[in-house]
Amino acid sequence: MSQKEGVEGIIGKSLEKSGERVIEHLEKGEIKEAVKISKELSTFRLKDILGDFSVEKIEAFLKKMERERAVEVLNEFPEEFTGDLIMEMEEDTVHSLLKKMTPSKVVDFLPHISEKKKETVLTLMSPEKRKKTERLAYYSEDVVGAHMVEDYISITERTTVGEAVKLVEEAPLQMRNTDYIYVVDDKGELLGMTTFKTLMFSNKNRLAKDVMETSIYSAELDDPAYEVAQRIKSRRFKMIPVVDEDNVLKGVMTLNTAADLLSTEIAEEFVSLAGTIGDESFFTKPGRAIKMRLPWMVANVFLNLGAVTVISSYEATIESIAILAAFLPMITDMGGNVGIQALSVSIRSIALGEAQFRDIFISMKKEIAVGLVNGLALGALFGTLAYLFEWNVILAVVAGTALGVNVLVAGIIGGSMPFIIKKLGKDPAMMTGPVLTTVTDITGISIYLGLSTAFLAYMI
């Protein structure tokens, strides 16, 4: 073991013990001692620990902490859970936390509290912070305005380079780390942008407008948030300025926000494949979860009637050779699994902006190549296993062929269908999963039982 690994191991064990001690003190109601030890732990670890305790314990713990750190811990919780805490906490505790909470973080939990509590929260805020919060809450979740922050530095066109450098050096830490400095006119209209590096290597007496870049990307308040996030990712920006219809600078969308949006979108796409909705989380109430999931399960029942119909039409064939029914699950499941693999790649590519509808043929070409090789390999394997079960060459060939062809078809459908559904303006994850499963089931069953019927005389 290296010296570095040894040190890391010691630190890890120490932090683990600190976490256990915090839990012990909380269980005993020794809040002051728990808070003292908690200084050794990250806010993320504290979130995990506090999540297992009652609202009363969490509130008491946060009240004993430094206000800034208490807010940092609160911000680690999921929005729904934060809303539940705010609903149960005493008014003075909420007031204390709100003083250090940014408007964007307040907006996150507002949808998860009652209207009465929402008005209380807004009343407890300073007039300036309330105005910012209400403005952010005004925008729908899918537009840039709902996701912009005001952690940026702007200067007027008449500001000198020396004055700008001093302004940056005196700015709060979260603003100093932005790197970009925006230049505006007297009305607040965005004129251009410069960087701290540019300022440092420029003549201190020059005006900001003389060292700014005018050809910059900007987003409007009502632009789709997800598309702007994709632009930040693809162009490798640290942030993008957000302007209103008059080109007045209102805020910025940061790289961190863009990453959160993109990761959330991808997570929701994959959650949708299972017949649920991305809005559901661990803290979603059972009643709401049922409303989200049940409609898709009902839809799946009717979609699967297609496969049932196909099987019932080959009832005589199955009666003649009962073992045929035993191989059906393998053929349908393999098609579904392969289809989901191709589907996941396509949806991820669409979600990240890597591929568009025009790339559908590239996806199909790839899946055909992959499907032919995988179909031959899996078909040969399954055919061999089928032969070892019944020692029937014709049955083995039929089973292997059916599985191989289904693997090929499933890959093509899974790889191309998301592009088609996206082009139609629908959610590819929501619609493709159930449809893909049904199509691959029907395809596999039809090929398998169709070939079995055609060669029935040779298998009996």
N, C-alpha and C positions, 0 to 999 in steps of 0.2 A: 504493500500500500504506500502511495506517495505521501509526502508531507502535506500537500494540499488536500488530498482526500481525507487524511486524518483530521485536519483542522475542520473541514466541512462536516465530517461526521460528528465531531464534538459539538460544533455549533448547532447542528440539527437536533441532537439529543437534548441540548440545553433548552432550545426553543420548545421542544415537545414537552419537557418537564414544566416549563413556564405555562404552557397552555393547560396542562393538567391542574396546575396550582390555581389558575384563574377559575377553572370550572369548579374546583373544590370550594373556593371562597364564595363563589356565586351561589352554590348549593346551600352553603351555610348562612347566606345572607350577609356575608362580610364584604360589602361592596367596595369600601375604601381600599382594602387590601388587594382585592381583585383588580381594581383600576391601577394601583401602583405597579403590580407585576405586569399588567397588560402593555406597559410602555415598551417591553421587550419584543412584543409581537406586532406583526403587520396588521393593517386594517382588514385585509382579506381574511386572515386567520381569525380575527376577532368576530368578523361577520359570521363565520361558520360556528364559532363557539356560542355567540349570543342567540343564534337562530333556534337553539334548543331550549331556550328559557322563555318564561312568560313575559308579557308586555311590561308588567310592573318591574320585573328584574332588569329588563333592557333599559327602561326609562331611568331607573335609579342609577344604573351603570353609566349611561350617557350624561346624566346630570353631574356626576362626580368627575367626569373627564374635562380636559381643556376643550373649550367650545369648538375650535377648529378641527381637532382630532375627532371629536364626537360626530361632527358633520361628515368627515371623511369616512367614518365607519358606517354611518347611515346611508351614505351614497353607494356603499358596496352592496346593499340589499337590493333585491329585485323591486321594481316599481310598485307592484301590487302589495308586496310585504311592507314596504315603506308606507304606503297608503293605509294599510291596516294599523300600523304603529301610530301614525298621526291621528287616526280616528280615536284611538284609545288613550293617547297621552294627555296629560293635563295641559291647560292652556299656557301656563307660564313656561313649561318645558318646550312646547312648540315654538313659542315666541323667542326663546333663547336660541334654539337651533336655526330658526329662520334668519336671524341676524347675520349668520355666516354662510347661508345657503344661497347659491346663485339662482337667478330666475329660471334658467334652463333646467336645473334640477328640481325646482318646485313644480314646473310645468309637467315634468315626468310623472309625478305621483298624483297630480290634481284629478285626472280622470278616475282614480281609484278611491276617492273619498266622496262623501255625501255633499249635496249642494249646500247644506247648512254649514258643514265643516269647512267647505271650500271658501265660503264667504268669511268665516272666522279667520282662516289662514291669510286671506288677502287683507283683511282689516289689520292684522298684526304686523304686516309689512310696512316699511317706510313708503311714502307716496311715490318716490322715484322707482324703487324696486317693484312696487305693485304695478306701476305703469308698464315697466318692461315685461313683467310676468304676464300681464293681460294681453300685451301685444304678441308675445310668443304663443300664448294659448289660443289666440285668434286664428292662427294658421292651422290647416289640417295636417295630419301627421305625415302625409306623403309629399309635402312641398318644402322647399329650402327654408322658408321663413320659420318653420317649426324647429329647425335644427341648427340655426345659426347662433353664434355666441359673440360677445363683444370684447373678447380678449385679444384685441389688436391695437396697433399704434397708428394713428393718422396725424399728418402734419399739413399745414397749409402751404400753398405754392410759394409763399413769400418767406417761409422759414429757411434760415441758412443751414448749411451742412453741420456747422459747429453746434447750433442750437438743437438740431435734430439728434445728434450724437448724445448730447447732454440729456435730452428728453428720454431717449432710449435707456440710458444708464440709470435714470431715476425711476423708470417705470416699474410696476410690480413684476415679480419674477415670471409669472405665467405669460406676461406680455413680452418681456425681454427675450424669451425663448422662441418667439414667433418668427424672427429673422426678417419677415417682410414688413416694410413701412409704407403705408399708403399715403398718397398726396391728393389733397382735395382743395377745392376753391372755397370762397367765403360762404357759399350756400351748402357746402358739404358734398358737392358733386365730385365723383371720383375722376381724377385726371390721369393718374398713373401710379407707379409703384417703384420703390427702390429697396435696397437691402442694406443691412448694417455693415456688411463687408464693403459695399460700394461707398458708403458714407465715410468709413474709416480711411479709405484711400483717396478721398477727394479733398479738394481745397476747402478749408473750413469756412471761407467767406462766400463760397458759391451758394446760389439758391437751390432749394430742393428740386424745383421744377427743371433745373438744368442737368440733374443727374438721375432723373426718373426714366423709367421705361413706360411708354404710352400704349404699346400693343400688349395688353394683358387680358386674360380671361376674367370674366365676371359672371355672376348668376343673378337672376332676378328673384324676388321674394316668392313668386308663384311657380318657379321652375320645379319640375319633378326632382325631389331630393335624391332619389336613387340614381338618376342620370348624372347629376352633378357629382355624386360620390364616385361614380365610374370614371368621370373625367379627371377627378383628383388622382385616382389610382393610375389610370393610363398615362397621364401626363407627369406623374410623380411630383405633384405640387404639395406643398406643406399646408396650404389653405387656399381658398378661393373667396374673393370679396363678394358680398351680397348687396345689391343695390335695389332701390325701388324704381317705379316707372319713370321717375325724373332723373335717374342715375345718381341719386343721393346714397352715399355709403351708409348701410344700416347694420352690417355685421359681417361675419365670416363663417364659412364652413371649414372646419379644420380636418386634417388628415385623420385624427383619432375618431372624429364623428363619422367620417366617410367609411373608415374601417368597421366601425360598429354597425353602420347601416348595411354594408355589404355582407358582413358575417351574419347579421340577423336575417337578411333576405335569403341567404343560402340555407340557413338553418330552417327557415319556414318552408322553403321549397322541399327539403328532405322530410320534414315532419309531415308535410301534406301528402307525401307518398304513402304514408301509413293510414291515411284517412282522417287525420286530425287537422287542426288549424294552428298557424303559427302564433296566434294570440293566446293560446293556452299555455300555461306554465305550471310549475309544481304547485303554486299557490292558488291556482284557479279553483273556485268553488265547484263541488261535484255537480250541482244542478246545471251550471253553465257549461261544464265539460261534457255533460250528457247531450246538451243541445248542439254542441259543436260536432260531436262524433257520430251520434245516432243517424242523422240524415245520410251520411256517407255509407254507413253500414247497411242501411235500408237500400240505398242505390246499388251497393255491391250484390245484395241478394237478387235483385232483378237482373243485373248484368250476368250473374252466374247461371241464370235460367237458360242462357244460350248454350252453355256447356252441357247442362242437364238434358236439354232437347237433343243435342247431338248424340249423347250417350244412349238415350232411350231409343233412338232410331236404329242403333246397332245392337239391340237387346238380344236378337237371335244369335248373332255372332258370339257375344259374350257367354250366352248359355251353352253354346257348343264347346267353347274352350274357356273354362272359368279362370285359368291363370292369366288371361288377358287383362282382367280387372286389376290384378295385383300390380301390373306394370304401369298402369295409368298415372298414379301419383308421381312417379319418378319423371315421367315425360312432361307432365304439366308443370311440376315444380321447377324442373331444370330450365324450361322455357321462361318461366317467370323470373327466376334468379338472373339468368343471362340478360333478359330484357331490362331489369332494374339496374344492372351494371351499366349498360349502354345509356339508359335513361338518365342516370345520375351524372354521367360525364357531360351529356348534352345540356342538362339543366344547369349544371355548374358553369359551363362555358357561356351560356346565355346570361346567367345571373352576373357573372364577372365582366360581361361585355366583350368577351374574347371571340364570340361567334354570333352571327346574325342569320336571317332567313336565307340569304344568298349562299351561305355555307352548308346548306342542307345536303347537297350532293357530295361534298367532301366528307361529311359525316357518314353518309350511306356507303360511299366507296370504302371507307375505313372499316365499317361494320361488316360489309360483305367479305372483305379479306379476313378479318378476325373470325367471322362466323363460319367461313369455309374450313379454316384450320381447326377451330374449336369443335365444330360440328362433326368433322371426321374423327377427331380424337375421342370425343365423348360418345359419339355414336358407336365407334368400334369397341370402346370399353363397355358400354351398356349392352351391346349385342353379345359380347363375350360372357357377361354375367347372366344374361337371359338364357344363353345356351347351356351354361353350367347348371341352371335351375331345372330345365326341362329336357335338355339334350335334343333340342329340336332346331335344326339349322334354319328352316324357313321362319320360325318364330323369332329367332335371334336376329335374322336379317331385317325382318319387319320392324321389330322393336328398336334396333339400332338406327335404321333409316329414319323412322319417325322422330326419334330424339334428335338426331343430327340435323334434320330439316327444320325442326322446331327451334333449335338453337340459332340457326341462321336467320330464320324469319323474326324471331324475338329480338335479335340484335339490330336488325334493320328497322323494325318498328320502334324499338326503344330509342334508337339513335336519331330518328327522323321526326317522329310524331311531336316532340316538344317544339320544334321549329314551326311546324304547321299550325299548332294550336296557338303559339305565341303570335303568329302572323294574323290569326283570326281575332286577336285582341283578348284572348282568354288566358287563364292561369294554367300553364303547362303542367305544373306539378299536381294541381288539384284534379285535372281531368285525365292526364296521361296514365297515372297509376292504375286506377280501376279499369280503364279501357284496355291498357296493355295486358293486364292479367287475363281479362276475358278473351281478348283476341288470341293470345298465346295458348290459352286453354283449349279454345275451339279449334285452333290450327293443329295443335299436337294431337288432340283426340280424333279429329277428322282424318288426319294422315294415318295415324296408328290403326284405328278401327277400320278405315277404308281399305288399307293394304291387307289387314287381317281378313276382311271379308273376301277380297279378291283372291287371296291365296288360302282360303279356309280349307279347301279340299286337300291341300298338301300338308296342312298342319295337324289334321285330325289323325 
